[in-house]
Amino acid sequence: MSTTYTVTVEPLGKEVSCREDQTILDACLRAGVWLPHACTHGTCGTCKAEVLDGDVDHGEASAFALMEFERSEGKALLCCARPRSDVIVEGDVDVEEGITTHPVRDFVGTVTGIEDCARDTRRLTVDLDDDIAFHPGQYLQVFVPGKGVTRTYSMANPPAEPRRIELHVRRVPGGLATDGWVFKDLAVGDELRVSGPYGRFFFRQMREEPAILIAGGTGLAPIKSMIQHILASEDEQQLTLYQGARCLDMLYDVDFFRGLEQEYPDRFRYRPCLSEEQVSGFEAGLVTEVLDRDMASCRGHVAYVCGPPPMVDAAIKTLMRKRLFPRDIYREDFFDESDKANGGLNSPLLKR
């Protein structure tokens, strides 16, 4: 039987029970104590905290995200650290006013649909055994059968559909979870174990400014969840989606978003962009180039950006050059498992 320790989270003064085989972050999130986090795999450094008292096992924390001198100074990545005694940690607790925290829970799901929606991209639909409460934009941990590891995928369905989830999975050559499972032998009817919700990239309801949403690859998933949620609400917030891909066969859900554009002509604008092909009905160029041509200034907007790191970084630079401040930009970079070894320090989600 696993030993249980008490983790005290400062400056909140909250006490949480944590098993010795459980990460401190997991115990806190399941107890409804929100701490900053992104990748939950020891890669990004978002959950870095100071251990004020007690001993921890640092687990699989990347040597890039948590350097040796930081460990000796008492720092830890809470998504990997497991207690070896009662522990007091001081986290960078910055709970946003008006934001509800949804505790992490475990679910068992059944795969109800598998679709190749674009080149090297699959859409999974999964029926859960219970409703999941989450903010549009958050993600799940999916347990890879027989491997003892998890991978993270954003939910593309809105919170109004809490029982059937939609996941977008990009194939990574040689990937343990993709080539080795999702694109190999995962079948309709298979059981999935998942937990969630996780993540700080989600729609901020109190931000009522017109929203610019920029998505690359499967970074579309959390953006799709946000768009459906916002358009179904009684708010009149205006949305513009810039969806980018290199080629037409890598772009997906085009008809879906064009349908929304027709249904909500005064609220939703869709700008699909192809950087390496010229196709009638699609904008030519990178999403940043199209945004640059479209808007003289982004002042007075809020932005949500998700996708490959180079695209996200370029989008941030364009938005700031167009007079948008960092406080008005929410971002999510999609990395894969290899970034743990090579120092992908901004990586919130591990996909491989």
Secondary structure, DSSP 8 states (H G I E B T S, - for coil): ---EEEEEEETTTEEEEEETTS-HHHHHHHTT-----SSSSSSS-TTEEEEEES-EE-TT--TTTS-HHHHHTTEEETTT-EESS-EEEE------TT------EEEEEEEEEEEEEETTEEEEEEEESS-----TT-EEEEEETTTTEEEEEEB-S-TT--SEEEEEEE--TT-TTIIIIITTT--TT-EEEEEEEE-S----TT--S-EEEEEEGGGHHHHHHHHHHHHHSS----EEEEEEESSGGG---HHHHHHHHHH-TTTEEEEEEESS---TTSEES-HHHHHHHH-S--TT-EEEEEESHHHHHHHHHHHHHTT--GGGEEEEEEE-TTHHHHT-TT--EE--
